[in-house]
Every structure is written in C-alpha cells, then in structure tokens.
Amino acid sequence: MIDIGVNINHSCFLDDLDKTIEDMLQASVKGMICIASDMVESQLVQSLSLEHSMLWNTLGCHPHQAKTWNAQSQLELASLIDKARPVAIGETGFDFNRNYSTPAEQRYAFSEQIELASQYQLPLYLHERDAHQEMIEMLSKFPNLAKKSVIHCFTGSRAELDRYLALGLSIGITGWVCDERRGANLKASIPHIPLDRLLLETDAPYLLPRNIRPRAKKNHPKFLPWVAEEVSKLKGISLEELVKTTTENTERVFGIRL
C-alpha cells in the first residue's frame, strides 16, 4: 500500500520522522505522498522526499492559502519543479466552505496551478469542498488534464462521484469511510467506484478512522490498513486484491515505483 495523502508538516511526524517512517513500514504501508499546501511547505516536502526513498511529494497551494499566491508564485513553483519533479501539482482547487481565501483568490491560484500542471504534464491533486459545480466547470475546460488527476479525500454524494468519474478523475478515499456518523453517503458510493480509479489515503494527522481500537489521538499513515479493510468490504473483494490494485493505480497515476 501507498498512502497518497499525508500532511507531514506536523510535529507529531517531524519531531521523529525516522520513527514515523518505521511505524508506517511496519504496518505494511510501503510509502507516502506528502502534500504541500503553500510555498514553504512545498520546499519542505520536496527536501524530505529527496532524503527518503519511500516519500514522494506534491508541490502547490491549497485553496485555504490561495491568498498567499501572487504574481511571482507560478515562477517560484516552476523553479521547484525544475529542481526535483513532484508527483502532482497541489493540493489545489476550491473550498467555499469557510473561504479562508476569497473565491477570486482561489480561482487565480487554481488557474495558475492548472497552467503549471499542463506545462509539466503532471496530474492535479485536487481539493474541493462546497464547490462541486465550479470544480466541474473548471476541470471540464481541461479534459486531458482531468483524466489523469485525483480528487483527494472524496466525501461527496453518488451524483458528485458520477460527475467526477465522467471527467476521468481518480478517487482518493480516506478514513471518512470508517465513520458511522458521517460516512453513510461515502459508504454507499464505494461500490460504484471502478477499481482502476480507486486510491487510498489517510489525510493524516486528520480523519482518524473511527474503527481503530484502542483509539489513537491522531491519524498516521500506519492506519491506512483500516481504510483498506473497510473499502475492501464495501467493494466485496479481498483485502489482498484491493491492496494490489490500489498500489498499481497509485504507481500509474503518480508515475512512481516502490
């Protein structure tokens, strides 16, 4: 298994990164993709990936941080890409739930990151919350790019899933699927995700699977097997088949090899 979504920029991971990696590997999670949310974090995850062969990274600007994107940001990010190619551009997209950055700021940062992804032939690592229709409209303008991109931490409805699948997106599933309180819609959607479009992630240290006993304080890539087990049950396939296929999907989508 490869965890396609870890927010590594937290003390619970960085204070002892060797232990974080050791715990991940002992849980049969063979690697993780470290997500960037702004320019500083892009530099951090790039440096970590260069030091550790089982870490890969995205480069980009989260919609929450879109207010920090300026006229020089695209060039700065391009310079990082030229230094060491990431696996994707992002985490980028739209988040109209809290609007930490204005919709206009989000559109600007997202459009410039789309340009970079197109220029460098990289997938987009996408975030969307309360902005489904605008995301569909934006991605529909770039069909070839959408077909190789990933919607991170999907938690939406079956109708939203179908629209994302129609664009060709791969679908990242987190521990939200283990949540008996909020995950009903996602659980119902899992059987309808084609197996070759399915990816697994923790979004650690967030979204701790609620079926873990004893309860941990924070999520960790070592908990990815709990997500995989729940998804395999909902798909009606063996855990072994799910792990094999999602690993192959991850390698294909992000251009990586274990």
PAZAPA-4460 file (N, C-alpha, C; in steps of 0.05 Angstrom, whole numbers, plus 32768, in hexadecimal, padded with zeros to 4 digits):
% residues 258
    n_x    n_y    n_z   ca_x   ca_y   ca_z    c_x    c_y    c_z   seq   type   mol
   8011   7FE8   8000   8000   8000   8000   8011   8019   8000     1      M     A
   8007   802E   7FF4   8013   8048   7FF5   7FFE   805C   7FFD     2      I     A
   8004   806C   8012   7FF2   8080   801B   7FF5   8098   8009     3      D     A
   7FE0   80A0   7FFA   7FE2   80B5   7FE7   7FDE   80D1   7FF3     4      I     A
   7FDA   80D3   800E   7FD4   80ED   8019   7FDC   80EF   8037     5      G     A
   7FF4   80FA   803C   7FFD   80FF   8058   8006   811C   805A     6      V     A
   7FFB   8129   806F   8003   8145   8075   801B   8143   8088     7      N     A
   8033   8140   807D   804B   813A   808C   8054   8151   809E     8      I     A
   804A   8169   8098   8054   8181   80A5   8047   8185   80C1     9      N     A
   8049   8170   80D1   803F   8171   80EC   8054   8165   80FF    10      H     A
   8055   8170   8117   806A   8167   812A   8067   814A   8131    11      S     A
   804E   813F   8130   804A   8123   8137   8059   8111   8123    12      C     A
   805F   811B   810B   806F   810C   80F8   808C   8115   80F6    13      F     A
   8090   812F   80F6   80AB   813A   80F1   80BD   8138   8109    14      L     A
   80B2   8137   8121   80C3   8136   8139   80D4   811C   8139    15      D     A
   80C9   8108   812D   80D8   80EF   812A   80D0   80E1   8110    16      D     A
   80DA   80EC   80FA   80D2   80E3   80E0   80DA   80C6   80DB    17      L     A
   80F1   80BE   80E6   80FA   80A3   80E2   80E6   808F   80EF    18      D     A
   80DC   8097   8106   80C8   8086   8114   80AE   8086   8104    19      K     A
   80A6   809C   80FA   808E   809E   80E9   8090   808A   80D2    20      T     A
   80A7   808B   80C4   80AB   8079   80AD   80AC   805C   80B6    21      I     A
   80BA   8057   80CC   80BC   803B   80D6   80A0   8030   80DC    22      E     A
   8090   8040   80EA   8075   8036   80F1   8064   8031   80D9    23      D     A
   8067   8043   80C5   8059   803F   80AB   8061   8025   809E    24      M     A
   807A   8020   809C   8084   8008   808E   807C   7FEF   809D    25      L     A
   807C   7FF0   80B8   8074   7FD8   80C7   8057   7FD1   80C4    26      Q     A
   8047   7FE5   80BC   802A   7FE0   80B6   8026   7FD8   8099    27      A     A
   803B   7FD1   808B   803A   7FC9   806F   8031   7FDF   805C    28      S     A
   8034   7FF8   8065   8030   800F   8053   804C   8016   8049    29      V     A
   8050   8013   802F   806B   8014   8024   8075   8030   801D    30      K     A
   8063   8043   801E   806C   805E   8017   8055   8072   801B    31      G     A
   805B   808C   8019   8047   80A0   801C   804D   80B8   800A    32      M     A
   8037   80C4   8001   8039   80DD   7FF2   8034   80F4   8005    33      I     A
   8047   8106   8008   8045   811D   801B   8039   8135   800C    34      C     A
   8024   813F   8017   8014   8154   8009   801F   8170   8010    35      I     A
   8021   8181   7FFC   8029   819D   8001   8010   81AF   8001    36      A     A
   8010   81C3   8013   7FFA   81D5   8014   8001   81F2   800E    37      S     A
   801B   81F8   800E   8024   8213   8007   8042   8211   7FFE    38      D     A
   804E   8228   7FF9   8069   8228   7FEE   807D   821D   8003    39      M     A
   807A   8225   801C   808D   821B   8030   808B   81FD   8033    40      V     A
   8072   81F3   8034   806F   81D7   8037   8078   81C8   801E    41      E     A
   8075   81D4   8007   807F   81C8   7FEE   809D   81C3   7FF0    42      S     A
   80AB   81D7   7FFA   80C8   81D4   7FFD   80CF   81BE   8011    43      Q     A
   80BF   81BD   8027   80C4   81A8   803C   80C0   818C   8031    44      L     A
   80A9   8187   8025   80A3   816C   801C   80B5   8163   8005    45      V     A
   80BE   8176   7FF5   80D1   816F   7FE0   80EC   8166   7FED    46      Q     A
   80F5   8175   8001   810E   816D   800D   810C   8152   801B    47      S     A
   80F6   814D   8028   80F2   8133   8035   80F2   811C   8021    48      L     A
   80E5   8120   800B   80E3   810B   7FF6   80FF   8106   7FEA    49      S     A
   810F   811A   7FE8   812A   8116   7FDE   813B   8106   7FF1    50      L     A
   8134   8106   800B   8144   80F8   801F   813A   80DC   8025    51      E     A
   8121   80D6   801E   8115   80BD   8026   8107   80B0   800D    52      H     A
   8110   8098   8006   8107   808C   7FED   80E9   8083   7FEE    53      S     A
   80DE   8080   8006   80C2   8077   8008   80AF   808F   800C    54      M     A
   80B9   80A7   8008   80A9   80BF   8009   80A9   80CC   7FED    55      L     A
   8091   80D4   7FE5   808E   80E5   7FCD   807F   80FE   7FD4    56      W     A
   807E   8111   7FC2   8071   812A   7FCA   8062   8137   7FB3    57      N     A
   804E   8147   7FBB   8041   815A   7FA8   804E   8175   7FAC    58      T     A
   8048   8188   7F9B   8050   81A3   7F9E   8038   81B5   7F97    59      L     A
   8031   81C8   7FA8   801A   81D8   7FA1   800F   81E9   7FB8    60      G     A
   7FF7   81F3   7FB3   7FEB   8206   7FC6   7FCE   81FE   7FCA    61      C     A
   7FC8   81F7   7FE3   7FAD   81F0   7FEC   7F9A   8208   7FE9    62      H     A
   7F80   8204   7FE3   7F6E   821B   7FE1   7F6C   822C   7FFA    63      P     A
   7F71   8220   8011   7F71   8230   802A   7F88   8245   8029    64      H     A
   7F9E   823D   801B   7FB6   824F   801A   7FB7   825F   8000    65      Q     A
   7FA2   825E   7FF1   7FA3   826C   7FD7   7FA8   828A   7FDA    66      A     A
   7FA2   8295   7FF0   7FA7   82B2   7FF5   7FC5   82B8   7FF5    67      K     A
   7FD6   82A3   7FF8   7FF3   82A7   7FF8   7FFE   82A6   7FDB    68      T     A
   7FEE   829D   7FC8   7FF7   829A   7FAD   7FF9   82B6   7FA0    69      W     A
   8010   82BC   7F93   8014   82D6   7F87   8020   82D4   7F6B    70      N     A
   8028   82EA   7F60   8031   82EB   7F45   804B   82DB   7F41    71      A     A
   805A   82D5   7F56   8073   82C6   7F54   8070   82A9   7F5B    72      Q     A
   8059   82A1   7F65   8056   8286   7F70   8059   8271   7F5A    73      S     A
   804E   8276   7F43   8050   8262   7F2E   806D   825D   7F26    74      Q     A
   807D   8272   7F24   8099   826F   7F1E   80A8   8260   7F34    75      L     A
   80A1   8267   7F4D   80AE   825A   7F64   80A8   823C   7F64    76      E     A
   808F   8235   7F5F   8088   8219   7F5F   8095   820B   7F47    77      L     A
   8097   8218   7F30   80A4   820C   7F19   80C1   8206   7F1F    78      A     A
   80CE   8218   7F2E   80EA   8214   7F36   80ED   81FB   7F47    79      S     A
   80DA   81F7   7F59   80DB   81DF   7F6A   80D7   81C6   7F59    80      L     A
   80C4   81C7   7F46   80BF   81B0   7F34   80D8   81AA   7F24    81      I     A
   80E6   81BE   7F1B   80FF   81BA   7F0B   8114   81AD   7F1C    82      D     A
   8114   81B3   7F36   8128   81A8   7F48   8124   818B   7F4D    83      K     A
   810B   8183   7F52   8104   8167   7F57   80E7   8163   7F51    84      A     A
   80E1   8153   7F3D   80C6   8150   7F34   80B4   8144   7F4A    85      R     A
   809D   8150   7F4F   808A   8145   7F62   8079   8130   7F55    86      P     A
   8067   8123   7F65   8055   8110   7F59   803B   811D   7F4F    87      V     A
   8036   8135   7F59   801D   8143   7F51   801F   8160   7F59    88      A     A
   800D   8170   7F4E   800B   818D   7F56   7FF3   818F   7F68    89      I     A
   7FF8   819A   7F80   7FE2   819D   7F93   7FED   8199   7FAF    90      G     A
   7FDD   819C   7FC2   7FC1   8198   7FC2   7FB4   81B2   7FB9    91      E     A
   7FA4   81B1   7FA4   7F98   81C9   7F99   7F7B   81C4   7F92    92      T     A
   7F6C   81DA   7F8E   7F50   81D7   7F87   7F3F   81ED   7F94    93      G     A
   7F27   81E6   7F9D   7F14   81F9   7FA8   7F0A   81EF   7FC3    94      F     A
   7F09   8202   7FD6   7EFC   81FC   7FF0   7EEB   8214   7FF7    95      D     A
   7ED1   8212   7FF2   7EBF   8228   7FF7   7EB0   8224   8012    96      F     A
   7EBA   8212   8022   7EAD   820C   803C   7EB2   8223   8050    97      N     A
   7ECC   8229   8053   7ED3   823E   8066   7EE0   8256   8059    98      R     A
   7EE8   8253   8040   7EF3   8269   8031   7F09   8278   8040    99      N     A
   7F1D   8268   804A   7F35   8275   8056   7F43   8287   8042   100      Y     A
   7F41   827F   8028   7F48   8291   8012   7F2F   8296   8002   101      S     A
   7F2D   82AD   7FF6   7F14   82B4   7FE7   7F12   82A2   7FCF   102      T     A
   7EF9   829E   7FC4   7EF6   828F   7FAB   7F07   829A   7F95   103      P     A
   7F0A   82B4   7F93   7F1B   82C0   7F7E   7F38   82B8   7F81   104      A     A
   7F42   82B8   7F9A   7F5D   82B0   7F9F   7F61   8293   7F99   105      E     A
   7F4D   8283   7F9F   7F4F   8266   7F9A   7F4F   8261   7F7C   106      Q     A
   7F3F   826F   7F6D   7F3E   826B   7F50   7F59   8272   7F43   107      R     A
   7F65   8288   7F4D   7F7F   8290   7F42   7F94   827C   7F47   108      Y     A
   7F97   8273   7F60   7FAC   825F   7F67   7FA7   8245   7F59   109      A     A
   7F8E   823C   7F57   7F88   8223   7F4A   7F8E   8224   7F2C   110      F     A
   7F86   823A   7F1F   7F8B   823B   7F02   7FA8   823B   7EFC   111      S     A
   7FB8   8249   7F0C   7FD5   8249   7F07   7FE2   822E   7F0C   112      E     A
   7FD7   821F   7F1F   7FE2   8204   7F24   7FD9   81F1   7F0E   113      Q     A
   7FC1   81F5   7F03   7FB9   81E5   7EEC   7FCC   81EA   7ED5   114      I     A
   7FD5   8203   7ED1   7FE8   8209   7EBC   8002   81F9   7EC1   115      E     A
   800B   81F9   7ED9   8024   81EA   7EE0   8021   81CC   7EDB   116      L     A
   800B   81C1   7EE4   8006   81A5   7EE0   8006   819E   7EC2   117      A     A
   7FF9   81AF   7EB2   7FF8   81AA   7E96   8014   81AD   7E89   118      S     A
   8023   81C1   7E92   803E   81C5   7E87   8051   81AE   7E8D   119      Q     A
   804F   81A4   7EA5   8062   818F   7EAE   8056   8173   7EAB   120      Y     A
   803E   8171   7EA1   8031   8157   7E9D   8030   8147   7EB7   121      Q     A
   8025   8155   7ECC   8022   8149   7EE6   8004   8148   7EED   122      L     A
   7FFC   8134   7EFD   7FE0   8134   7F06   7FDB   814A   7F1A   123      P     A
   7FC1   8152   7F1C   7FB9   8164   7F32   7FB0   8153   7F4A   124      L     A
   7FB8   815D   7F61   7FB0   8151   7F7B   7F9B   8164   7F86   125      Y     A
   7F81   815C   7F84   7F6B   816E   7F87   7F5D   816D   7FA2   126      L     A
   7F56   8185   7FAB   7F46   8189   7FC3   7F2C   8197   7FBB   127      H     A
   7F16   818D   7FC5   7EFC   819A   7FC0   7EEA   8197   7FD7   128      E     A
   7EDF   81AE   7FE0   7ECB   81AD   7FF6   7EB7   81C3   7FF0   129      R     A
   7E9E   81BB   7FEF   7E87   81CD   7FEA   7E8C   81DE   7FD0   130      D     A
   7E99   81D1   7FBD   7E9F   81DF   7FA4   7E9E   81CC   7F8C   131      A     A
   7E8D   81B8   7F8E   7E8D   81A2   7F7A   7E87   81AD   7F5E   132      H     A
   7E73   81BD   7F5B   7E6B   81C5   7F40   7E81   81D6   7F33   133      Q     A
   7E8D   81E8   7F43   7EA2   81F8   7F37   7EBB   81E7   7F31   134      E     A
   7EC0   81D3   7F41   7ED6   81C1   7F3B   7ED1   81B2   7F20   135      M     A
   7EB9   81A8   7F1D   7EB2   819A   7F04   7EB5   81AD   7EEC   136      I     A
   7EAB   81C5   7EEF   7EAD   81D8   7ED9   7ECA   81DF   7ED2   137      E     A
   7EDB   81E2   7EE6   7EF7   81E8   7EE1   7F05   81D0   7ED4   138      M     A
   7F02   81B9   7EDF   7F10   81A1   7ED4   7F07   819A   7EB8   139      L     A
   7EED   81A0   7EB3   7EE2   8199   7E98   7EF1   81A8   7E82   140      S     A
   7EFE   81BE   7E89   7F0D   81CD   7E75   7F28   81C0   7E6F   141      K     A
   7F30   81AD   7E7F   7F4A   81A0   7E7C   7F46   8182   7E7E   142      F     A
   7F38   8176   7E6A   7F31   815A   7E6C   7F49   8147   7E6D   143      P     A
   7F5E   814D   7E5E   7F75   813B   7E5F   7F83   813B   7E7A   144      N     A
   7F84   8152   7E86   7F90   8154   7EA0   7F7F   8147   7EB5   145      L     A
   7F65   814B   7EB4   7F53   813F   7EC7   7F55   8120   7EC7   146      A     A
   7F59   8115   7EB0   7F59   80F8   7EAD   7F70   80EB   7EBD   147      K     A
   7F85   80FA   7EC3   7F9C   80EF   7ED1   7F9F   80FA   7EED   148      K     A
   7F8A   8109   7EF7   7F8C   8116   7F11   7F7C   8107   7F26   149      S     A
   7F7E   8111   7F3F   7F74   8103   7F56   7F63   8116   7F67   150      V     A
   7F4B   810D   7F6E   7F3B   811C   7F82   7F42   8110   7F9D   151      I     A
   7F4F   8120   7FAD   7F5A   8118   7FC7   7F43   8118   7FDC   152      H     A
   7F43   8104   7FED   7F30   8103   8004   7F13   8106   7FFB   153      C     A
   7F0A   80F5   7FE8   7EEF   80F8   7FDF   7EDC   80EF   7FF5   154      F     A
   7EC7   8100   7FFA   7EB3   80FA   800F   7E97   8100   8004   155      T     A
   7E94   8104   7FEA   7E7B   810E   7FE0   7E66   80F9   7FDA   156      G     A
   7E52   8102   7FCC   7E3B   80F1   7FC6   7E41   80DF   7FAD   157      S     A
   7E2E   80CD   7FA8   7E31   80BC   7F91   7E2F   80CC   7F77   158      R     A
   7E1E   80E1   7F77   7E1C   80F2   7F5F   7E36   8101   7F5A   159      A     A
   7E43   810A   7F6F   7E5C   8118   7F6D   7E72   8105   7F63   160      E     A
   7E72   80ED   7F6F   7E85   80D9   7F66   7E82   80D3   7F48   161      L     A
   7E6A   80D0   7F3F   7E66   80CA   7F22   7E70   80E0   7F10   162      D     A
   7E6D   80F9   7F19   7E77   810F   7F09   7E96   8110   7F08   163      R     A
   7EA2   810A   7F1F   7EBF   8109   7F1F   7EC9   80F1   7F0F   164      Y     A
   7EBC   80DB   7F10   7EC5   80C4   7F00   7EC2   80CA   7EE2   165      L     A
   7EAD   80D8   7EDB   7EA8   80DF   7EBF   7EBF   80F0   7EB4   166      A     A
   7ECB   8100   7EC5   7EE2   8110   7EBD   7EFC   8100   7EBB   167      L     A
   7EFB   80E7   7EC7   7F13   80D6   7EC6   7F24   80D7   7EDF   168      G     A
   7F1B   80E5   7EF3   7F2B   80E7   7F0C   7F2E   80CD   7F1A   169      L     A
   7F45   80C9   7F27   7F48   80B4   7F3B   7F3E   80BF   7F56   170      S     A
   7F36   80AD   7F68   7F27   80B4   7F80   7F37   80AB   7F99   171      I     A
   7F3F   80BE   7FAA   7F4D   80B8   7FC2   7F39   80B4   7FD9   172      G     A
   7F3C   809E   7FE7   7F2A   8097   7FFD   7F3A   8096   8017   173      I     A
   7F2F   80A4   802C   7F3B   80A6   8046   7F2C   8097   805B   174      T     A
   7F34   809A   8074   7F26   808E   808B   7F0A   8099   808F   175      G     A
   7F02   80AD   8080   7EE6   80B6   8081   7ED3   809E   807C   176      W     A
   7EDC   808B   806C   7ECC   8074   8065   7EC7   8062   807D   177      V     A
   7ED7   8066   8092   7ED4   8056   80AB   7EC3   8064   80C0   178      C     A
   7EB8   807B   80B8   7EA8   808C   80CB   7E8B   8085   80CA   179      D     A
   7E80   8078   80DE   7E64   8070   80DE   7E51   8087   80E1   180      E     A
   7E5B   809F   80E9   7E4A   80B6   80EC   7E47   80C6   80D2   181      R     A
   7E5E   80CA   80C4   7E5E   80DC   80AD   7E63   80CE   8093   182      R     A
   7E6A   80B4   8094   7E74   80A8   807B   7E60   8098   806B   183      G     A
   7E46   809B   8072   7E32   808A   8064   7E32   808E   8046   184      A     A
   7E32   80A7   803D   7E32   80AC   8020   7E4B   80A1   8012   185      N     A
   7E62   80A4   8020   7E7A   8099   8014   7E7A   807B   8013   186      L     A
   7E71   806E   8029   7E6F   8051   8029   7E5E   8047   8011   187      K     A
   7E48   8055   800C   7E36   804E   7FF7   7E42   8052   7FDB   188      A     A
   7E55   8064   7FDA   7E62   806A   7FC0   7E79   8057   7FB9   189      S     A
   7E85   804C   7FCD   7E9D   803B   7FC8   7E99   8025   7FB3   190      I     A
   7E82   8016   7FB4   7E7F   8001   7FA0   7E7E   800B   7F83   191      P     A
   7E7A   8025   7F80   7E77   8030   7F65   7E91   803D   7F5A   192      H     A
   7EA6   803C   7F6A   7EC0   8046   7F61   7ECE   802F   7F52   193      I     A
   7ED4   8032   7F38   7EE2   801D   7F2A   7EFD   8017   7F39   194      P     A
   7F04   7FFE   7F3A   7F1B   7FF6   7F4A   7F34   8003   7F3F   195      L     A
   7F36   8008   7F25   7F4E   8014   7F1A   7F4F   8032   7F1E   196      D     A
   7F3B   803E   7F2B   7F3B   805B   7F31   7F3D   8061   7F4F   197      R     A
   7F42   804C   7F5F   7F40   804E   7F7C   7F5C   8051   7F88   198      L     A
   7F5F   8065   7F9A   7F78   806A   7FA8   7F72   806C   7FC6   199      L     A
   7F86   8066   7FD7   7F82   8065   7FF4   7F94   807A   8001   200      L     A
   7F8A   8087   8016   7F99   809B   8024   7F8F   809E   8040   201      E     A
   7FA0   80AA   8051   7F98   80AF   806D   7F91   80CC   8071   202      T     A
   7F9D   80DF   8062   7F9B   80FC   8068   7FA6   8101   8085   203      D     A
   7FB8   80F0   808E   7FC3   80F3   80A9   7FD1   810E   80AC   204      A     A
   7FCF   811A   80C4   7FC5   8110   80DD   7FA7   8113   80E1   205      P     A
   7F98   811A   80CB   7F7B   811E   80CD   7F6D   8104   80C7   206      Y     A
   7F52   8104   80CA   7F40   80EF   80C2   7F48   80D3   80CC   207      L     A
   7F4E   80D2   80E6   7F54   80B8   80F2   7F3D   80A5   80EE   208      L     A
   7F41   808D   80E3   7F2B   8079   80E1   7F1F   8073   80FC   209      P     A
   7F05   8075   80FD   7EF7   8071   8117   7EF5   8054   811F   210      R     A
   7EFD   8042   810E   7EFC   8025   8115   7F16   801B   8122   211      N     A
   7F29   802D   8127   7F42   8025   8134   7F3E   8022   8152   212      I     A
   7F47   800B   815C   7F46   8006   8179   7F61   7FFB   8182   213      R     A
   7F6D   8006   8197   7F63   801D   81A6   7F66   8037   8196   214      P     A
   7F56   804A   819C   7F56   8063   818D   7F71   8072   8190   215      R     A
   7F7B   807B   817A   7F94   808B   817A   7F8C   80A9   817B   216      A     A
   7FA0   80B9   8181   7F9A   80D6   8183   7F9A   80E3   8168   217      K     A
   7FAC   80DA   8156   7FAF   80E6   813C   7FB2   80D0   8127   218      K     A
   7FAA   80D6   810F   7FAD   80C4   80F9   7FCA   80C2   80F0   219      N     A
   7FD0   80AC   80E3   7FEC   80A6   80DC   7FEB   8094   80C3   220      H     A
   7FFF   8096   80B1   7FFF   8084   809A   7FFE   8066   80A1   221      P     A
   8007   805F   80B9   8006   8043   80C2   7FE9   8039   80C5   222      K     A
   7FD6   804C   80C5   7FBA   8044   80C8   7FAC   8040   80AD   223      F     A
   7FBA   8042   8097   7FAE   803E   807D   7FA1   8022   807A   224      L     A
   7FAC   800D   8086   7F9F   7FF3   8084   7F82   7FF3   808D   225      P     A
   7F7B   8004   80A0   7F5F   8005   80A9   7F4D   8010   8093   226      W     A
   7F57   8023   8084   7F48   802E   806D   7F45   8018   8058   227      V     A
   7F5B   800A   8052   7F5B   7FF6   803E   7F47   7FDF   8045   228      A     A
   7F47   7FD7   805E   7F35   7FC1   8066   7F18   7FC9   8062   229      E     A
   7F11   7FE1   806A   7EF5   7FEA   8067   7EED   7FEC   804A   230      E     A
   7EFF   7FF7   8039   7EF9   7FF9   801D   7EF7   7FDE   8010   231      V     A
   7F08   7FCB   8017   7F06   7FB0   800B   7EEC   7FA3   8012   232      S     A
   7EE2   7FA7   802A   7EC8   7F9C   8031   7EB1   7FA8   8020   233      K     A
   7EB3   7FC3   801D   7E9E   7FD0   800E   7E9F   7FCA   7FF0   234      L     A
   7EB7   7FC4   7FE6   7EBA   7FBC   7FCA   7EB4   7F9F   7FC6   235      K     A
   7EB3   7F8F   7FDB   7EAE   7F72   7FD9   7EC5   7F63   7FCD   236      G     A
   7EDE   7F6C   7FD2   7EF5   7F5E   7FC8   7F08   7F59   7FE0   237      I     A
   7F1C   7F48   7FDB   7F2F   7F42   7FF0   7F41   7F5A   7FF5   238      S     A
   7F4B   7F5B   800E   7F5E   7F71   8015   7F76   7F70   8003   239      L     A
   7F7F   7F58   7FFD   7F97   7F54   7FED   7F94   7F60   7FD1   240      E     A
   7F7C   7F5B   7FC5   7F77   7F66   7FAB   7F76   7F84   7FAB   241      E     A
   7F69   7F8F   7FC0   7F67   7FAC   7FC2   7F82   7FB9   7FC5   242      L     A
   7F93   7FAE   7FD6   7FAD   7FB9   7FDB   7FBE   7FB8   7FC1   243      V     A
   7FBD   7FA1   7FB4   7FCD   7F9E   7F9B   7FC4   7FB2   7F86   244      K     A
   7FAA   7FB5   7F82   7FA0   7FC6   7F6D   7FA4   7FE3   7F73   245      T     A
   7F9E   7FEC   7F8C   7FA1   8008   7F93   7FBF   8010   7F92   246      T     A
   7FD0   7FFE   7F99   7FED   8004   7F97   7FF5   8008   7F7A   247      T     A
   7FEB   7FF7   7F68   7FF1   7FFA   7F4B   7FE5   8014   7F41   248      E     A
   7FCD   801A   7F4A   7FC0   8034   7F42   7FD1   804C   7F4A   249      N     A
   7FDB   804B   7F63   7FEB   8061   7F6D   8005   8064   7F5D   250      T     A
   8011   804E   7F57   802A   804F   7F47   8025   805A   7F2B   251      E     A
   800E   8052   7F1F   8007   805C   7F05   8001   8079   7F05   252      R     A
   7FEF   8082   7F16   7FE5   809D   7F16   7FFC   80B1   7F1D   253      V     A
   800D   80AA   7F30   8021   80BD   7F39   803D   80B8   7F2D   254      F     A
   803F   80A3   7F1D   8058   809D   7F10   806E   8095   7F22   255      G     A
   8068   8086   7F37   807C   807D   7F4A   807E   805F   7F4B   256      I     A
   8093   8055   7F57   8097   8038   7F5A   80A2   8033   7F76   257      R     A
   8097   801E   7F83   80A1   8016   7F9D   80BD   800A   7F9A   258      L     A
***
